[in-house]
Amino acid sequence: MIAEDKTTEEISKEVFLSPRTIETIRQNMKQKVNAKTIAGLVMYAMRNKILE
């Protein structure tokens, strides 16, 4: 959903979690793959064929 340019609010409504939880998940994902930005996170996903 991040790669689809959805906002935190849009994602939270779709997955029935609070916006704060979505932000925490996003930060954890960036930290896990050593990405500094959301763009870095998307690039990681593309390089590792998580996204097409």
mmCIF file of the N, C-alpha and C atoms, coordinates in Angstrom:
data_MODEL
# 
_entry.id   MODEL 
# 
loop_
_atom_site.group_PDB 
_atom_site.id 
_atom_site.type_symbol 
_atom_site.label_atom_id 
_atom_site.label_alt_id 
_atom_site.label_comp_id 
_atom_site.label_asym_id 
_atom_site.label_entity_id 
_atom_site.label_seq_id 
_atom_site.pdbx_PDB_ins_code 
_atom_site.Cartn_x 
_atom_site.Cartn_y 
_atom_site.Cartn_z 
_atom_site.occupancy 
_atom_site.B_iso_or_equiv 
_atom_site.pdbx_formal_charge 
_atom_site.auth_seq_id 
_atom_site.auth_comp_id 
_atom_site.auth_asym_id 
_atom_site.auth_atom_id 
_atom_site.pdbx_PDB_model_num 
ATOM 1   N N  . MET A 1 1  ? 0.822  -1.194 0.000  1.00 0.00 ? 1  MET A N  1 
ATOM 2   C CA . MET A 1 1  ? 0.000  0.000  0.000  1.00 0.00 ? 1  MET A CA 1 
ATOM 3   C C  . MET A 1 1  ? 0.868  1.260  0.000  1.00 0.00 ? 1  MET A C  1 
ATOM 4   N N  . ILE A 1 2  ? 2.027  1.148  0.618  1.00 0.00 ? 2  ILE A N  1 
ATOM 5   C CA . ILE A 1 2  ? 2.950  2.283  0.609  1.00 0.00 ? 2  ILE A CA 1 
ATOM 6   C C  . ILE A 1 2  ? 3.372  2.585  -0.822 1.00 0.00 ? 2  ILE A C  1 
ATOM 7   N N  . ALA A 1 3  ? 3.669  1.538  -1.588 1.00 0.00 ? 3  ALA A N  1 
ATOM 8   C CA . ALA A 1 3  ? 4.093  1.717  -2.973 1.00 0.00 ? 3  ALA A CA 1 
ATOM 9   C C  . ALA A 1 3  ? 2.965  2.267  -3.843 1.00 0.00 ? 3  ALA A C  1 
ATOM 10  N N  . GLU A 1 4  ? 1.739  2.105  -3.393 1.00 0.00 ? 4  GLU A N  1 
ATOM 11  C CA . GLU A 1 4  ? 0.586  2.639  -4.120 1.00 0.00 ? 4  GLU A CA 1 
ATOM 12  C C  . GLU A 1 4  ? 0.307  4.088  -3.725 1.00 0.00 ? 4  GLU A C  1 
ATOM 13  N N  . ASP A 1 5  ? 1.199  4.681  -2.921 1.00 0.00 ? 5  ASP A N  1 
ATOM 14  C CA . ASP A 1 5  ? 1.125  6.079  -2.499 1.00 0.00 ? 5  ASP A CA 1 
ATOM 15  C C  . ASP A 1 5  ? -0.093 6.363  -1.622 1.00 0.00 ? 5  ASP A C  1 
ATOM 16  N N  . LYS A 1 6  ? -0.481 5.380  -0.824 1.00 0.00 ? 6  LYS A N  1 
ATOM 17  C CA . LYS A 1 6  ? -1.598 5.581  0.092  1.00 0.00 ? 6  LYS A CA 1 
ATOM 18  C C  . LYS A 1 6  ? -1.097 6.251  1.364  1.00 0.00 ? 6  LYS A C  1 
ATOM 19  N N  . THR A 1 7  ? -1.933 7.096  1.927  1.00 0.00 ? 7  THR A N  1 
ATOM 20  C CA . THR A 1 7  ? -1.567 7.786  3.159  1.00 0.00 ? 7  THR A CA 1 
ATOM 21  C C  . THR A 1 7  ? -1.718 6.846  4.347  1.00 0.00 ? 7  THR A C  1 
ATOM 22  N N  . THR A 1 8  ? -1.147 7.263  5.456  1.00 0.00 ? 8  THR A N  1 
ATOM 23  C CA . THR A 1 8  ? -1.266 6.491  6.686  1.00 0.00 ? 8  THR A CA 1 
ATOM 24  C C  . THR A 1 8  ? -2.733 6.297  7.047  1.00 0.00 ? 8  THR A C  1 
ATOM 25  N N  . GLU A 1 9  ? -3.505 7.333  6.904  1.00 0.00 ? 9  GLU A N  1 
ATOM 26  C CA . GLU A 1 9  ? -4.935 7.272  7.217  1.00 0.00 ? 9  GLU A CA 1 
ATOM 27  C C  . GLU A 1 9  ? -5.664 6.271  6.314  1.00 0.00 ? 9  GLU A C  1 
ATOM 28  N N  . GLU A 1 10 ? -5.373 6.300  5.026  1.00 0.00 ? 10 GLU A N  1 
ATOM 29  C CA . GLU A 1 10 ? -6.008 5.371  4.086  1.00 0.00 ? 10 GLU A CA 1 
ATOM 30  C C  . GLU A 1 10 ? -5.645 3.921  4.415  1.00 0.00 ? 10 GLU A C  1 
ATOM 31  N N  . ILE A 1 11 ? -4.369 3.684  4.707  1.00 0.00 ? 11 ILE A N  1 
ATOM 32  C CA . ILE A 1 11 ? -3.929 2.336  5.044  1.00 0.00 ? 11 ILE A CA 1 
ATOM 33  C C  . ILE A 1 11 ? -4.605 1.868  6.326  1.00 0.00 ? 11 ILE A C  1 
ATOM 34  N N  . SER A 1 12 ? -4.657 2.729  7.324  1.00 0.00 ? 12 SER A N  1 
ATOM 35  C CA . SER A 1 12 ? -5.248 2.349  8.617  1.00 0.00 ? 12 SER A CA 1 
ATOM 36  C C  . SER A 1 12 ? -6.712 1.957  8.468  1.00 0.00 ? 12 SER A C  1 
ATOM 37  N N  . LYS A 1 13 ? -7.433 2.650  7.622  1.00 0.00 ? 13 LYS A N  1 
ATOM 38  C CA . LYS A 1 13 ? -8.849 2.310  7.409  1.00 0.00 ? 13 LYS A CA 1 
ATOM 39  C C  . LYS A 1 13 ? -9.005 0.976  6.697  1.00 0.00 ? 13 LYS A C  1 
ATOM 40  N N  . GLU A 1 14 ? -8.104 0.682  5.763  1.00 0.00 ? 14 GLU A N  1 
ATOM 41  C CA . GLU A 1 14 ? -8.197 -0.574 5.010  1.00 0.00 ? 14 GLU A CA 1 
ATOM 42  C C  . GLU A 1 14 ? -7.865 -1.799 5.848  1.00 0.00 ? 14 GLU A C  1 
ATOM 43  N N  . VAL A 1 15 ? -6.900 -1.657 6.760  1.00 0.00 ? 15 VAL A N  1 
ATOM 44  C CA . VAL A 1 15 ? -6.457 -2.817 7.536  1.00 0.00 ? 15 VAL A CA 1 
ATOM 45  C C  . VAL A 1 15 ? -6.985 -2.791 8.970  1.00 0.00 ? 15 VAL A C  1 
ATOM 46  N N  . PHE A 1 16 ? -7.805 -1.820 9.286  1.00 0.00 ? 16 PHE A N  1 
ATOM 47  C CA . PHE A 1 16 ? -8.466 -1.725 10.594 1.00 0.00 ? 16 PHE A CA 1 
ATOM 48  C C  . PHE A 1 16 ? -7.478 -1.613 11.750 1.00 0.00 ? 16 PHE A C  1 
ATOM 49  N N  . LEU A 1 17 ? -6.449 -0.786 11.564 1.00 0.00 ? 17 LEU A N  1 
ATOM 50  C CA . LEU A 1 17 ? -5.486 -0.477 12.615 1.00 0.00 ? 17 LEU A CA 1 
ATOM 51  C C  . LEU A 1 17 ? -5.426 1.040  12.774 1.00 0.00 ? 17 LEU A C  1 
ATOM 52  N N  . SER A 1 18 ? -4.916 1.492  13.904 1.00 0.00 ? 18 SER A N  1 
ATOM 53  C CA . SER A 1 18 ? -4.821 2.936  14.123 1.00 0.00 ? 18 SER A CA 1 
ATOM 54  C C  . SER A 1 18 ? -3.705 3.524  13.272 1.00 0.00 ? 18 SER A C  1 
ATOM 55  N N  . PRO A 1 19 ? -3.818 4.803  12.931 1.00 0.00 ? 19 PRO A N  1 
ATOM 56  C CA . PRO A 1 19 ? -2.749 5.457  12.171 1.00 0.00 ? 19 PRO A CA 1 
ATOM 57  C C  . PRO A 1 19 ? -1.400 5.376  12.894 1.00 0.00 ? 19 PRO A C  1 
ATOM 58  N N  . ARG A 1 20 ? -1.419 5.460  14.201 1.00 0.00 ? 20 ARG A N  1 
ATOM 59  C CA . ARG A 1 20 ? -0.176 5.373  14.981 1.00 0.00 ? 20 ARG A CA 1 
ATOM 60  C C  . ARG A 1 20 ? 0.483  3.995  14.805 1.00 0.00 ? 20 ARG A C  1 
ATOM 61  N N  . THR A 1 21 ? -0.323 2.949  14.768 1.00 0.00 ? 21 THR A N  1 
ATOM 62  C CA . THR A 1 21 ? 0.202  1.598  14.555 1.00 0.00 ? 21 THR A CA 1 
ATOM 63  C C  . THR A 1 21 ? 0.823  1.488  13.173 1.00 0.00 ? 21 THR A C  1 
ATOM 64  N N  . ILE A 1 22 ? 0.175  2.062  12.181 1.00 0.00 ? 22 ILE A N  1 
ATOM 65  C CA . ILE A 1 22 ? 0.706  2.036  10.810 1.00 0.00 ? 22 ILE A CA 1 
ATOM 66  C C  . ILE A 1 22 ? 2.052  2.750  10.757 1.00 0.00 ? 22 ILE A C  1 
ATOM 67  N N  . GLU A 1 23 ? 2.158  3.895  11.416 1.00 0.00 ? 23 GLU A N  1 
ATOM 68  C CA . GLU A 1 23 ? 3.428  4.632  11.449 1.00 0.00 ? 23 GLU A CA 1 
ATOM 69  C C  . GLU A 1 23 ? 4.518  3.814  12.119 1.00 0.00 ? 23 GLU A C  1 
ATOM 70  N N  . THR A 1 24 ? 4.183  3.130  13.188 1.00 0.00 ? 24 THR A N  1 
ATOM 71  C CA . THR A 1 24 ? 5.161  2.294  13.888 1.00 0.00 ? 24 THR A CA 1 
ATOM 72  C C  . THR A 1 24 ? 5.631  1.155  12.994 1.00 0.00 ? 24 THR A C  1 
ATOM 73  N N  . ILE A 1 25 ? 4.699  0.517  12.316 1.00 0.00 ? 25 ILE A N  1 
ATOM 74  C CA . ILE A 1 25 ? 5.054  -0.573 11.392 1.00 0.00 ? 25 ILE A CA 1 
ATOM 75  C C  . ILE A 1 25 ? 5.964  -0.049 10.287 1.00 0.00 ? 25 ILE A C  1 
ATOM 76  N N  . ARG A 1 26 ? 5.622  1.111  9.749  1.00 0.00 ? 26 ARG A N  1 
ATOM 77  C CA . ARG A 1 26 ? 6.419  1.724  8.676  1.00 0.00 ? 26 ARG A CA 1 
ATOM 78  C C  . ARG A 1 26 ? 7.842  2.004  9.159  1.00 0.00 ? 26 ARG A C  1 
ATOM 79  N N  . GLN A 1 27 ? 7.978  2.575  10.349 1.00 0.00 ? 27 GLN A N  1 
ATOM 80  C CA . GLN A 1 27 ? 9.297  2.868  10.908 1.00 0.00 ? 27 GLN A CA 1 
ATOM 81  C C  . GLN A 1 27 ? 10.092 1.585  11.147 1.00 0.00 ? 27 GLN A C  1 
ATOM 82  N N  . ASN A 1 28 ? 9.424  0.559  11.655 1.00 0.00 ? 28 ASN A N  1 
ATOM 83  C CA . ASN A 1 28 ? 10.088 -0.726 11.902 1.00 0.00 ? 28 ASN A CA 1 
ATOM 84  C C  . ASN A 1 28 ? 10.578 -1.358 10.604 1.00 0.00 ? 28 ASN A C  1 
ATOM 85  N N  . MET A 1 29 ? 9.771  -1.265 9.555  1.00 0.00 ? 29 MET A N  1 
ATOM 86  C CA . MET A 1 29 ? 10.173 -1.822 8.259  1.00 0.00 ? 29 MET A CA 1 
ATOM 87  C C  . MET A 1 29 ? 11.387 -1.085 7.718  1.00 0.00 ? 29 MET A C  1 
ATOM 88  N N  . LYS A 1 30 ? 11.388 0.244  7.811  1.00 0.00 ? 30 LYS A N  1 
ATOM 89  C CA . LYS A 1 30 ? 12.530 1.027  7.336  1.00 0.00 ? 30 LYS A CA 1 
ATOM 90  C C  . LYS A 1 30 ? 13.789 0.658  8.114  1.00 0.00 ? 30 LYS A C  1 
ATOM 91  N N  . GLN A 1 31 ? 13.660 0.516  9.416  1.00 0.00 ? 31 GLN A N  1 
ATOM 92  C CA . GLN A 1 31 ? 14.806 0.166  10.247 1.00 0.00 ? 31 GLN A CA 1 
ATOM 93  C C  . GLN A 1 31 ? 15.333 -1.225 9.904  1.00 0.00 ? 31 GLN A C  1 
ATOM 94  N N  . LYS A 1 32 ? 14.444 -2.166 9.673  1.00 0.00 ? 32 LYS A N  1 
ATOM 95  C CA . LYS A 1 32 ? 14.844 -3.543 9.392  1.00 0.00 ? 32 LYS A CA 1 
ATOM 96  C C  . LYS A 1 32 ? 15.668 -3.657 8.113  1.00 0.00 ? 32 LYS A C  1 
ATOM 97  N N  . VAL A 1 33 ? 15.329 -2.863 7.097  1.00 0.00 ? 33 VAL A N  1 
ATOM 98  C CA . VAL A 1 33 ? 16.034 -2.949 5.812  1.00 0.00 ? 33 VAL A CA 1 
ATOM 99  C C  . VAL A 1 33 ? 17.050 -1.830 5.627  1.00 0.00 ? 33 VAL A C  1 
ATOM 100 N N  . ASN A 1 34 ? 17.284 -1.057 6.698  1.00 0.00 ? 34 ASN A N  1 
ATOM 101 C CA . ASN A 1 34 ? 18.231 0.066  6.667  1.00 0.00 ? 34 ASN A CA 1 
ATOM 102 C C  . ASN A 1 34 ? 17.875 1.112  5.617  1.00 0.00 ? 34 ASN A C  1 
ATOM 103 N N  . ALA A 1 35 ? 16.598 1.399  5.473  1.00 0.00 ? 35 ALA A N  1 
ATOM 104 C CA . ALA A 1 35 ? 16.149 2.437  4.551  1.00 0.00 ? 35 ALA A CA 1 
ATOM 105 C C  . ALA A 1 35 ? 15.952 3.732  5.323  1.00 0.00 ? 35 ALA A C  1 
ATOM 106 N N  . LYS A 1 36 ? 16.349 4.837  4.716  1.00 0.00 ? 36 LYS A N  1 
ATOM 107 C CA . LYS A 1 36 ? 16.197 6.137  5.377  1.00 0.00 ? 36 LYS A CA 1 
ATOM 108 C C  . LYS A 1 36 ? 14.846 6.777  5.063  1.00 0.00 ? 36 LYS A C  1 
ATOM 109 N N  . THR A 1 37 ? 14.289 6.425  3.925  1.00 0.00 ? 37 THR A N  1 
ATOM 110 C CA . THR A 1 37 ? 13.032 7.037  3.482  1.00 0.00 ? 37 THR A CA 1 
ATOM 111 C C  . THR A 1 37 ? 12.068 5.960  2.991  1.00 0.00 ? 37 THR A C  1 
ATOM 112 N N  . ILE A 1 38 ? 10.851 6.385  2.741  1.00 0.00 ? 38 ILE A N  1 
ATOM 113 C CA . ILE A 1 38 ? 9.854  5.480  2.178  1.00 0.00 ? 38 ILE A CA 1 
ATOM 114 C C  . ILE A 1 38 ? 10.294 5.052  0.776  1.00 0.00 ? 38 ILE A C  1 
ATOM 115 N N  . ALA A 1 39 ? 10.893 5.967  0.031  1.00 0.00 ? 39 ALA A N  1 
ATOM 116 C CA . ALA A 1 39 ? 11.385 5.612  -1.308 1.00 0.00 ? 39 ALA A CA 1 
ATOM 117 C C  . ALA A 1 39 ? 12.430 4.507  -1.211 1.00 0.00 ? 39 ALA A C  1 
ATOM 118 N N  . GLY A 1 40 ? 13.288 4.581  -0.211 1.00 0.00 ? 40 GLY A N  1 
ATOM 119 C CA . GLY A 1 40 ? 14.283 3.534  0.000  1.00 0.00 ? 40 GLY A CA 1 
ATOM 120 C C  . GLY A 1 40 ? 13.632 2.202  0.322  1.00 0.00 ? 40 GLY A C  1 
ATOM 121 N N  . LEU A 1 41 ? 12.555 2.250  1.077  1.00 0.00 ? 41 LEU A N  1 
ATOM 122 C CA . LEU A 1 41 ? 11.814 1.036  1.416  1.00 0.00 ? 41 LEU A CA 1 
ATOM 123 C C  . LEU A 1 41 ? 11.189 0.417  0.168  1.00 0.00 ? 41 LEU A C  1 
ATOM 124 N N  . VAL A 1 42 ? 10.626 1.238  -0.691 1.00 0.00 ? 42 VAL A N  1 
ATOM 125 C CA . VAL A 1 42 ? 10.023 0.756  -1.936 1.00 0.00 ? 42 VAL A CA 1 
ATOM 126 C C  . VAL A 1 42 ? 11.109 0.193  -2.859 1.00 0.00 ? 42 VAL A C  1 
ATOM 127 N N  . MET A 1 43 ? 12.261 0.862  -2.925 1.00 0.00 ? 43 MET A N  1 
ATOM 128 C CA . MET A 1 43 ? 13.362 0.369  -3.756 1.00 0.00 ? 43 MET A CA 1 
ATOM 129 C C  . MET A 1 43 ? 13.846 -0.990 -3.259 1.00 0.00 ? 43 MET A C  1 
ATOM 130 N N  . TYR A 1 44 ? 13.922 -1.163 -1.956 1.00 0.00 ? 44 TYR A N  1 
ATOM 131 C CA . TYR A 1 44 ? 14.310 -2.449 -1.380 1.00 0.00 ? 44 TYR A CA 1 
ATOM 132 C C  . TYR A 1 44 ? 13.326 -3.534 -1.818 1.00 0.00 ? 44 TYR A C  1 
ATOM 133 N N  . ALA A 1 45 ? 12.047 -3.228 -1.733 1.00 0.00 ? 45 ALA A N  1 
ATOM 134 C CA . ALA A 1 45 ? 11.019 -4.200 -2.113 1.00 0.00 ? 45 ALA A CA 1 
ATOM 135 C C  . ALA A 1 45 ? 11.129 -4.569 -3.582 1.00 0.00 ? 45 ALA A C  1 
ATOM 136 N N  . MET A 1 46 ? 11.423 -3.599 -4.428 1.00 0.00 ? 46 MET A N  1 
ATOM 137 C CA . MET A 1 46 ? 11.551 -3.880 -5.861 1.00 0.00 ? 46 MET A CA 1 
ATOM 138 C C  . MET A 1 46 ? 12.795 -4.709 -6.159 1.00 0.00 ? 46 MET A C  1 
ATOM 139 N N  . ARG A 1 47 ? 13.905 -4.369 -5.519 1.00 0.00 ? 47 ARG A N  1 
ATOM 140 C CA . ARG A 1 47 ? 15.167 -5.100 -5.739 1.00 0.00 ? 47 ARG A CA 1 
ATOM 141 C C  . ARG A 1 47 ? 15.048 -6.556 -5.306 1.00 0.00 ? 47 ARG A C  1 
ATOM 142 N N  . ASN A 1 48 ? 14.273 -6.800 -4.258 1.00 0.00 ? 48 ASN A N  1 
ATOM 143 C CA . ASN A 1 48 ? 14.131 -8.139 -3.720 1.00 0.00 ? 48 ASN A CA 1 
ATOM 144 C C  . ASN A 1 48 ? 12.866 -8.844 -4.220 1.00 0.00 ? 48 ASN A C  1 
ATOM 145 N N  . LYS A 1 49 ? 12.287 -8.280 -5.265 1.00 0.00 ? 49 LYS A N  1 
ATOM 146 C CA . LYS A 1 49 ? 11.126 -8.864 -5.946 1.00 0.00 ? 49 LYS A CA 1 
ATOM 147 C C  . LYS A 1 49 ? 9.928  -9.096 -5.011 1.00 0.00 ? 49 LYS A C  1 
ATOM 148 N N  . ILE A 1 50 ? 9.784  -8.210 -4.026 1.00 0.00 ? 50 ILE A N  1 
ATOM 149 C CA . ILE A 1 50 ? 8.612  -8.213 -3.168 1.00 0.00 ? 50 ILE A CA 1 
ATOM 150 C C  . ILE A 1 50 ? 7.493  -7.478 -3.894 1.00 0.00 ? 50 ILE A C  1 
ATOM 151 N N  . LEU A 1 51 ? 7.898  -6.487 -4.692 1.00 0.00 ? 51 LEU A N  1 
ATOM 152 C CA . LEU A 1 51 ? 6.972  -5.738 -5.558 1.00 0.00 ? 51 LEU A CA 1 
ATOM 153 C C  . LEU A 1 51 ? 7.379  -5.969 -7.001 1.00 0.00 ? 51 LEU A C  1 
ATOM 154 N N  . GLU A 1 52 ? 6.422  -5.861 -7.892 1.00 0.00 ? 52 GLU A N  1 
ATOM 155 C CA . GLU A 1 52 ? 6.724  -5.990 -9.320 1.00 0.00 ? 52 GLU A CA 1 
ATOM 156 C C  . GLU A 1 52 ? 6.781  -4.636 -9.954 1.00 0.00 ? 52 GLU A C  1 
# 
